[in-house]
Amino acid sequence: MQLPNISPKRLAGAAAIACAAALAPVAALAGTASPAAPAASAPACPASGLVIWVGGSQGALGTIYYNLNYTNLSGHACTLRGHPGISTVNLNGGRIGAPALWGNPGNVKTRTVRLAKGATATSVLAVQQTGVFPPQVCRPVMAAGLRIYPPNQLTSRLVPYPIGACSTKQIFMTAGVVTKQP
């Protein structure tokens, strides 16, 4: 058996390609690691581990700003990041009108909020009073409460809280990002 005659240039090129292929996964993992990331980060807070409740409110020029509070009762630390999904509901839990837009009431930056066991985070819900809209555009009704999806969750919590709502597709709510309570 005779070995093929390979030039030194071709051999060096083949070795370089083999090394690059072997190191590509390592380089990809190194590029995704964050030097500031903790060794073991907490999982996302599941809706089932949160108690969600309406706190204080204040009004200005036809809009009422509600504090929505998320208390972690899951038994372990967890995280929330981003906007909740919010809609008004009737007594049967059926959606009324349009869901809340995602906005930035209060100019709050999106950050990951780590909640220790028993800790609470907050987001702001801005609700325009239904009287600011022409009746035919809004068709105002009294909602029985809110359906709230914590950020990045597909399951929701119902929060009983009577609130004025538009029964049409008129958008009247804006949900802000979740932040840590002071």
Secondary structure, 3 states (H helix, E strand, C coil): CCCCCCCHHHHHHHHHHHHHHHHHHHHHHHHHCCCCCCCCCCCECCHHHEEEEEEEEEEECCEEEEEEEEEECCCCCEEECCCCEEEEECCCCCEECCCCEECCCCCCCCCCEEECCCCEEEEEEEEECHHHCCHHHHCEEEEEEEEEECCCCCCCEEEEEEEEEECCCCCCEEECCCEECC
